[in-house]
C-alpha cells in the first residue's frame, strides 16, 4: 500500500482480476495503471439509469452535436468527483475536441498520444488510476489525476473517444469502466460515420 491508502502493483499495465483488489469484478483486456483508491469503491453510480436517460434524450434527435452535448451534460450531472466529461472525434490522425463539460481543453490530440490518443489508436478502453504514471500523458488540466477513456465506433470504424477526468487519484474503478461502456453503446447508436 502507498501512503495515500492506494494499492500499488509492480507492473505499469496490470489486468484486474479477483483476489488482487477487494470488491472488484473480473474485466479482462483493459489497461489499468497501478493505483486504485479503495475508498472510491464505495461510490455507486447507476449507469443503467444514465444509459436509459440518454437513450430517451436522444431518441429521434438527428443532430450529433446536440446529442453529444446532452450526453456530456448528463455524465457531468450524474458522476461524482469528476472535473471533465466530453468527446474527441477522430479526423485523420488527430482527435478533435467535441462537446464537453468542464474547463477548456486541448483542441487537438495526435493519435497514439496521451490517454485519449492511446485509446483511439489501440481501440481499447483505458482506465488510468493516476495519469501522472501514464507514459506520454497530456495535461490539458493540471487538476486531473485520474482518467477513463472509452473508444467509440460508427460505421464499423473508430469514431473517437469519450473522455472523463477526475481530480482524485484512483477515482475510476472497473465497475465505472463497465458502466461507461454501457453508456457508450447508447452514444454509438446516434454517431454519424
C-alpha positions as CSV (number, residue, x, y, z in Angstrom):
1,X,0.0,0.0,0.0
2,X,1.1,3.5,-0.7
3,X,0.9,6.4,1.8
4,X,-2.3,7.6,0.2
5,X,-4.0,4.3,1.0
6,X,-3.9,3.0,-2.5
7,X,-2.9,-0.4,-3.7
8,X,0.2,-0.4,-5.8
9,X,1.1,-3.1,-8.3
10,X,4.5,-4.0,-9.6
11,X,3.9,-3.5,-13.3
12,X,2.6,-0.5,-15.1
13,X,-0.1,-2.3,-17.1
14,X,-2.0,-4.9,-15.0
15,X,-5.2,-6.7,-15.8
16,X,-7.5,-6.7,-12.8
17,X,-8.9,-10.0,-11.6
18,X,-10.5,-11.5,-8.5
19,X,-8.2,-11.6,-5.5
20,X,-6.0,-8.6,-6.4
21,X,-8.5,-5.9,-5.4
22,X,-11.4,-6.5,-3.0
23,X,-14.9,-6.0,-4.4
24,X,-13.6,-5.9,-8.0
25,X,-15.3,-7.6,-10.9
26,X,-13.3,-9.5,-13.5
27,X,-12.7,-7.4,-16.6
28,X,-10.0,-8.8,-18.8
29,X,-8.2,-6.9,-21.6
30,X,-8.3,-3.4,-20.0
31,X,-5.2,-1.3,-19.5
32,X,-5.0,-0.3,-15.8
33,X,-2.3,1.8,-14.2
34,X,-1.0,1.0,-10.8
35,X,-3.2,2.9,-8.2
36,X,-6.7,2.0,-7.1
37,X,-8.2,4.2,-4.4
38,X,-10.1,1.8,-2.1
39,X,-12.4,4.5,-0.8
40,X,-13.8,5.1,-4.3
41,X,-15.2,1.5,-4.4
42,X,-17.9,2.8,-2.1
43,X,-19.2,5.2,-4.8
44,X,-22.0,3.6,-6.7
45,X,-23.3,5.2,-9.9
46,X,-26.4,3.9,-11.6
47,X,-25.1,3.6,-15.1
48,X,-28.1,1.7,-16.3
49,X,-30.2,4.8,-15.4
50,X,-27.8,7.1,-17.1
51,X,-27.9,4.9,-20.3
52,X,-31.7,4.8,-20.2
53,X,-32.0,8.6,-19.7
54,X,-29.5,9.3,-22.5
55,X,-31.5,6.9,-24.8
56,X,-34.7,8.9,-24.0
57,X,-32.9,12.3,-24.5
58,X,-31.5,11.3,-27.9
59,X,-34.4,9.3,-29.3
60,X,-35.4,10.7,-32.6
61,X,-32.9,13.6,-32.4
62,X,-30.9,13.6,-35.7
63,X,-28.3,16.1,-34.5
64,X,-25.0,14.5,-33.5
65,X,-23.6,17.6,-31.8
66,X,-26.7,18.2,-29.8
67,X,-26.8,14.5,-28.6
68,X,-23.1,14.6,-27.7
69,X,-23.7,17.9,-25.7
70,X,-26.5,16.3,-23.8
71,X,-24.5,13.2,-23.2
72,X,-21.6,15.1,-21.7
73,X,-24.1,17.2,-19.6
74,X,-25.8,14.1,-18.3
75,X,-22.5,12.4,-17.3
76,X,-21.4,15.7,-15.7
77,X,-24.6,15.8,-13.7
78,X,-24.6,12.2,-12.5
79,X,-20.9,11.3,-12.0
80,X,-19.5,12.4,-8.7
81,X,-15.9,13.7,-8.3
82,X,-15.2,14.5,-12.0
83,X,-13.7,17.6,-13.5
84,X,-14.2,16.9,-17.2
85,X,-16.5,14.9,-19.4
86,X,-16.6,15.0,-23.1
87,X,-15.7,13.8,-26.6
88,X,-12.9,13.8,-29.1
89,X,-13.7,12.9,-32.7
90,X,-11.0,11.2,-34.9
91,X,-10.2,13.3,-38.0
92,X,-7.4,11.6,-40.0
93,X,-4.6,11.2,-37.4
94,X,-5.9,13.7,-34.9
95,X,-8.6,13.7,-32.2
96,X,-10.5,16.9,-32.4
97,X,-12.3,18.4,-29.3
98,X,-16.1,17.9,-29.4
99,X,-18.8,18.8,-26.9
100,X,-17.8,18.7,-23.2
101,X,-18.4,19.9,-19.7
102,X,-15.5,21.3,-17.6
103,X,-12.6,23.6,-18.1
104,X,-11.3,24.5,-21.6
105,X,-9.4,21.5,-23.1
106,X,-6.8,20.6,-25.6
107,X,-8.3,21.1,-29.1
108,X,-6.1,18.5,-31.0
109,X,-4.6,15.3,-29.7
110,X,-2.4,13.2,-32.0
111,X,-3.4,9.6,-32.5
112,X,-1.3,7.5,-30.1
113,X,-0.5,10.4,-27.7
114,X,-1.8,10.7,-24.2
115,X,-4.6,8.6,-22.8
116,X,-7.2,9.6,-25.4
117,X,-4.8,9.1,-28.3
118,X,-3.7,5.7,-27.0
119,X,-7.4,4.6,-26.6
120,X,-8.2,5.6,-30.1
121,X,-5.0,4.1,-31.6
122,X,-5.4,0.8,-29.8
123,X,-9.2,0.8,-30.0
124,X,-9.1,-0.2,-26.3
125,X,-10.7,1.4,-23.3
126,X,-8.2,3.0,-20.9
127,X,-8.7,3.0,-17.1
128,X,-5.9,5.2,-15.6
129,X,-5.9,5.5,-11.9
130,X,-3.0,8.0,-11.8
131,X,-2.4,10.0,-15.0
132,X,1.0,11.1,-13.8
133,X,2.1,7.5,-14.2
134,X,0.8,7.2,-17.8
135,X,3.7,7.4,-20.3
136,X,3.1,10.5,-22.5
137,X,0.1,11.8,-20.5
138,X,-1.1,15.1,-21.9
139,X,-2.1,17.5,-19.1
140,X,-4.9,19.6,-20.5
141,X,-6.0,20.4,-16.9
142,X,-3.3,20.1,-14.2
143,X,-6.0,19.3,-11.7
144,X,-6.8,16.0,-13.4
145,X,-5.3,13.0,-11.6
146,X,-7.4,10.0,-12.9
147,X,-9.0,9.3,-16.3
148,X,-11.2,6.8,-18.1
149,X,-11.4,6.8,-21.9
150,X,-13.8,4.7,-23.9
151,X,-13.3,4.3,-27.7
152,X,-16.4,4.9,-29.8
153,X,-17.4,3.5,-33.1
154,X,-19.6,4.4,-36.1
155,X,-20.0,2.7,-39.4
156,X,-17.7,-0.2,-38.2
157,X,-14.8,2.2,-37.6
158,X,-13.3,4.1,-34.7
159,X,-15.2,7.4,-34.4
160,X,-13.4,8.9,-31.5
161,X,-13.5,8.7,-27.7
162,X,-15.5,9.5,-24.6
163,X,-13.1,11.0,-22.0
164,X,-13.8,11.6,-18.3
165,X,-11.3,13.0,-15.8
166,X,-11.2,13.3,-12.1
167,X,-9.1,15.3,-9.6
168,X,-8.9,12.2,-7.4
169,X,-6.3,9.6,-7.9
170,X,-8.0,6.2,-8.2
171,X,-11.4,7.7,-8.8
172,X,-12.4,5.3,-11.6
173,X,-13.0,1.6,-11.0
174,X,-13.6,-1.4,-13.2
175,X,-17.3,-1.0,-12.4
176,X,-17.2,2.6,-13.7
177,X,-15.5,1.3,-16.9
178,X,-18.1,-1.3,-17.4
179,X,-20.9,1.2,-16.7
180,X,-19.5,3.8,-19.1
181,X,-19.2,1.2,-21.8
182,X,-22.9,0.6,-21.4
183,X,-23.5,4.3,-21.9
184,X,-21.1,4.3,-24.8
185,X,-23.3,1.7,-26.6
186,X,-26.2,4.3,-26.4
187,X,-23.8,7.0,-27.7
188,X,-22.7,4.8,-30.6
189,X,-26.3,4.5,-31.6
190,X,-26.5,8.1,-32.7
191,X,-23.0,8.8,-34.0
192,X,-22.6,9.5,-37.7
193,X,-19.8,7.8,-39.7
